[in-house]
Amino acid sequence: MSTHQPPMPQSPAAAPDWQAPGATYPGYTSPIPVVRTHLGHALASEWTKIRSVRSTMWTLGVFVLLVVGIGLLAGALIEANSDSASLSGENPLSFGFFGLLLGSMCIITLGVLTTASEYGTGMIRTTTTACPSRGRVLAAKSIVFFAVAFVVTLAASGFVAVLHASMLSSTGARTPSGADWLKDTVGVSLYIALLGLLSLLIGSIIRHSAGAITIMIAAVLAPLVIALFMAASSLQRIQEWLFEYSIPSQLGVFYDNSLSRSGPTGWDPLWIILGLTAVVYAGAHALLQKRDV
């Protein structure tokens, strides 16, 4: 009888496809290329999110409807009920203020939903798993939302401005200057986009859609409403300050239609909200790094 011989070890060249040659344990090489992630990947992800959810289409659709619809209505009413004497020297672009003031509520709502809704649905866990860098997630959300809000606001406000300039040209209103066009389209669009970005950051801090929207609407309307009921002479300085720095008043500065004769002028409101947004961004970033998702 022949003695049973143990099997000879395979050479590295004869190793199975799933085993790495020379390794003491099975190895596997993924056919999917592994690349180092960067901000561009996070931007692509956030762009896919914001354009694929229905809330974006609804809120931006209502925003455009309010800005254009109220702008057309205001222009038609002013054209029908004004003469050359009453509009002499007036900037025809300033009447776009009314639609943007109401439309800003839509941008605020969308800004909050961009972050807070992920906490409500639990999607934030998937987001942070795919991109563990939380600062990168916040930066990507901020960049994508700001770009969308700015472009849509610029298109809507620019369209209304062109309509008002043509509709009111025969009523005695002055011809807008280049500075007027820049402030009443680009300037106000930057302001609205920053206001929406501020809402996004508040949503990231509060992590609750209804609560963050309530806070932002109160921040926009409450100072003005409170100031209207401050009739006592001892409260006059506080009343003036609230009028000067309320968001509706600062928005009106771009149209030379502020509620107060003092306070911010020119491009000052843009720098104010830019500084406020930067401070809140730093706070939101710090909290995002410390808290669990």
Residue pairs with C-beta under 8 A, 6 or more apart in sequence:
12 21
12 22
13 21
15 21
18 26
18 27
18 28
19 26
19 27
20 26
20 27
20 29
37 131
39 136
39 139
39 140
41 131
42 131
42 133
42 136
42 137
42 139
42 140
43 140
43 143
43 144
45 127
45 130
45 131
45 140
46 137
46 140
46 141
46 143
46 144
46 145
47 144
50 56
50 114
50 144
50 145
50 148
55 110
55 113
55 117
56 110
56 148
59 106
59 107
59 109
59 110
59 113
60 106
60 110
60 148
60 152
62 103
62 106
63 103
63 106
63 107
63 152
63 153
63 156
64 103
64 152
64 155
64 156
66 99
66 102
66 103
66 106
67 96
67 99
67 100
67 103
67 153
67 156
67 157
67 160
68 99
68 156
68 159
68 160
69 99
70 98
70 99
70 102
70 103
71 95
71 96
71 98
71 99
71 160
71 163
71 164
72 160
72 163
74 95
74 96
74 98
74 99
75 95
75 160
75 163
75 164
75 167
75 168
76 167
78 87
78 95
78 168
78 171
79 167
79 168
79 171
82 171
82 172
83 171
83 172
84 171
84 172
85 172
86 172
87 168
87 171
87 172
87 173
88 172
88 173
88 174
89 173
89 174
90 172
90 173
90 174
91 173
91 174
91 176
91 180
91 184
91 255
91 256
92 164
92 165
92 167
92 168
92 169
92 173
92 174
92 176
93 161
93 164
93 165
93 176
93 180
93 181
93 184
93 255
94 184
94 255
94 256
94 257
95 164
95 168
96 157
96 160
96 161
96 164
96 184
96 188
96 255
97 251
97 252
97 254
97 255
97 257
99 156
99 160
100 153
100 157
100 188
100 192
100 251
101 248
101 251
103 153
103 156
103 192
104 192
104 195
104 196
104 220
104 247
104 251
105 217
105 220
107 149
107 153
107 192
107 193
107 195
107 196
107 199
108 195
108 196
108 199
108 213
108 216
108 217
108 220
109 199
109 213
110 145
110 149
110 196
110 199
111 145
111 149
111 195
111 196
111 197
111 198
111 199
111 200
111 203
111 216
112 199
112 200
112 202
112 203
112 209
112 212
112 213
112 216
113 203
113 209
114 141
114 145
114 200
114 203
115 141
115 200
115 201
115 203
115 204
116 203
116 204
116 206
116 207
116 208
116 209
116 212
117 123
117 209
118 124
118 127
119 207
119 208
119 293
120 208
120 209
124 293
125 293
127 137
128 134
128 137
128 293
131 137
131 140
134 288
134 289
135 285
135 288
135 289
137 288
138 204
138 281
138 284
138 285
138 288
141 200
141 204
142 197
142 200
142 201
142 281
145 196
145 197
145 200
146 193
146 194
146 196
146 197
149 192
149 193
149 196
149 197
150 189
150 190
150 192
150 193
153 188
153 189
153 192
153 193
154 185
154 186
154 189
157 184
157 185
157 188
157 189
158 185
161 176
161 181
161 184
161 185
165 175
165 176
169 175
176 184
183 254
183 255
183 267
184 254
184 255
187 254
187 267
187 270
188 251
188 254
188 255
190 270
191 250
191 251
191 254
191 269
191 270
191 273
192 251
194 270
194 273
194 274
194 277
195 220
195 247
195 273
197 277
198 216
198 273
198 276
198 277
198 280
199 212
199 213
199 216
201 277
201 280
201 281
201 283
201 284
202 212
202 215
202 216
202 280
203 209
203 212
204 284
204 287
204 288
205 212
205 280
205 283
205 284
205 287
206 212
206 215
219 247
220 246
220 247
220 248
221 248
223 242
223 245
223 246
223 247
224 242
224 243
224 246
224 247
224 248
224 249
224 259
226 242
227 238
227 239
227 242
227 243
227 246
230 236
230 238
230 239
230 242
240 260
240 262
243 249
243 259
243 260
243 263
244 258
244 259
244 260
244 262
244 263
244 264
245 263
245 264
245 272
246 259
248 259
249 258
249 259
249 260
249 263
250 258
250 264
250 268
250 269
250 272
250 273
251 269
252 258
252 259
253 263
253 264
253 265
253 266
253 268
253 269
254 269
258 264
258 265
264 272
